[in-house]
Each structure stands twice: as structure tokens, then as C-alpha cells.
């Protein structure tokens, strides 16, 4: 089976060459906004269950930022070793808002560094990537992580607003083209 067929079978679209750089850069404002919001939240709220299957903001932060931190290795080595069912193990080590923000910042910085060093390669290469969920091309994986980050970001914003947190000017995920998020936030 061709990679394009596999990606389609997994429910992932296959972005064109000229889209991969845009998709990669689209992740940056989502991560930046996420971190900016976390900086306005008290620890008690970060560990409070949200309507997102009772997951905390700490867990959602790990769930979004950990796979983004794995994308550079997926591009260069062809392996995407993300096991979301193990997020709780990484989350356990984050014991303060500073730890959570630091974890997120490290992942976002690594992504930005990758884009600065290899972003132009995205227009020339779309390597196959093996993951726990099958084989896909990097562009499809990139598109999914963009969608995943935006989906959970929207949940975070709605949860914080419902809790009365005044946020800095919130990034609008609707500004990202071709995102196709469901209407329901939770």
C-alpha cells in the first residue's frame, strides 16, 4: 500500500508540498498562545479536571507539547514514538506551574529551532514516518499535530473562560486555514 493510501486509511489527509511549511509554522502561534495562557493560571486550576474527559490542563499540555517535541526526530529519523496513554508518567514530574510552563516552553523552543534549521526542507522532503498507529508521511503527521494542538487549545481557552480567568488576547484558531475543527469544543 502506498503511503498516501495508508494516510488516507488512517483518516489523515496528505498535504501538498507547498502546504507543509505553512502547516509547520501554524503550530507556533498555537503553542505560544497556550504558554501565554498558562502563565495566567494558578496551580490549583492547572490540576483541576476539565470537561475534556476529565483531563487536567497539565495533562493536556503534556498531550499537546510532547508530540510536537517529537516531530523533529520523526522528520529526520522516520520514527514517531508517541504513546499518549503514557502521558501521565511525564505529567507526574510537573509539580508546579513553573514546571508545566517550562516543559511547554522547551518543546515550543525545540520546534521553533527545528523550523529555523530545517523548515525549508519541508518543501523538498516528505519522509515516511513509522508510528505506533501505522506508517504515514511526515506531512500527514504534521497536519494532524497542528489539528490536535488547535483542538485542545480551544478546549483550554473555553475551560479557562468558564473558570473566570481573564486571558490575554486569545489567539483565534479560526485564523488557521483548512483546520476543520468540530463545532463542539468538548
N, C-alpha and C positions, 0 to 999 in steps of 0.2 A: 504494500500500500504506500502510495506517495505521501510525503509529509503534509501536503496541502489537504489530502483526503483525511489523514489522521487528525489534523487540527480541526477540520470541519466535523468529523465524527465526535470529537471531544467538545463540540459546541463553541470552538474558538474560531473567529474569523481570521483570515490571513491578510494582514495589511500589505499594501503595495510598498515598494522600496522607498518612495518619496515620503511615505507616511511614518516610517519607523522613527526617524529623528524627531518628528513632531510629537509622536506618542511618548517617546522617552522624556522630552522636555516638559510635556504636560504633567508629568508626575511631580515635578519640582514645586510648583505653587501649591499643590495639594499637601505635600509634606511640610512645606514652610508654614502654611496656614494652620495645620494640625499642631505643630510645635508652638506657634504663637498662642493658640487657644490653651494648650496645656499650661503655659506659663501663667495663666489667669485662674487656675483651678486649685482649690485646696485638696490636700491628700485624701481627705475623707470622701470627697466626690470622685476622685480617680479610682477608688476601690469599691464604690457603690455599684451594684448591678444596674445595668441599663435595660431598656426594652429589647435590645439585640440579643435575644436568647439568654438574658441574664448575665451577659458578659460585662466586665468592667471596662472602663476606659484604659486601664493599664493593660488588660488582655487585648483589647482592640488595637492598642498602639503596637504591641508585640506582633499581632497578627498582620498588621499593615507594613510595619517597617522592617521586620525580619526578612520577608521575601524580597523586598526591594534591595536589601543589602546583599542578597544572593544573586541578583541579576547580573552584576559584572562577571562573576565566576561562570554563570550559565553561558554568557556570551563567549568568554574565552576558552572555557574547558568543556562546554557542552553538557554540563550536569546541573540540575536544579534540585538540590537536596532540601526541600522544604516540607516539613511534616507538621501541618497546623495542629494536629492532635497533641503535639509536644509543646505547644506554646506555653502551657502552664509552667513547664520547667524553666524556661528563660524568664518568665514573668516573676517567678518566686524570688529571683535575685534583685528585683527592682523594689526597694523598700522605702522609697521616698519620691516625692515629686521631682526632685533633682535627678534621681536615678532614672526615672522614666523619661524626662526631658533629655538627659544625657544620652540614653540609649537611642532615642529617636534622632537626636542631632547627629550622632555618629553615623547612623545609617544614611541619613539625608546627605551628610557631607561626603560620604563614600560614593553615593550615587552621583552627586554633582562632580566629584573628581573624575569618576569614570566617564561622564559625559564630556568633560573638558578634554580628556585624553583620547577618548575613543568614539565620541559622538558622531564624527563624520564617517566612521567606518560602518555605521548603521545603514547608510545609503548604499554601501557596496556589498555588505555581507549579511546574510540571514541564516546563521548556522543552525543545524538541528540541535535540539536540546532533549536529553533524557530526563524525565522527572518521575516521581512516584505515581503520577497519573497518566503516564504514557509519553510518547515522543511527539514533540511539536517543534516548529521552527521558532527561533528567538522572537520574531515579530509578533507571533500569536501570543507567546508568553508575556511579552511586553504589553500588548494590548489588554490582556486580562489583568495584569497587575495595576495598570492605570485605572481600569474599571473598578477593581477591588478597593484600591485606595480611595477613590472618589465615593464609592458606595458607603464605606464605613465612615469617611469624613462627614458625609451628610448626616449619618446617624449620630455622630459625636456632636455636631452643631445643634441638632434638634434636641438631644438629651440635655445639653448644657443650657440651652434657652429655656427648656421646661423646668430646669432647676433654678432659674433666675440669674444665671451667670451672664453678665454683660460682656460680650465679646468684642474684640477689636473688629474693624471692618472685615466681615467674613468673606472669604473667597467664595465665589459662586461657581460650583461645579458645572452649572448650566453653560458657563462660558467655554467649556471644552466641547469641541465639535465631535459628533458621532459617538457620544457616550452611551446613550440608550439605557439610562438607569430606570428601574421600575418606579411607578408613581408612589407606591408605599415605601416609606422610609424604613420601617421596622417589619 
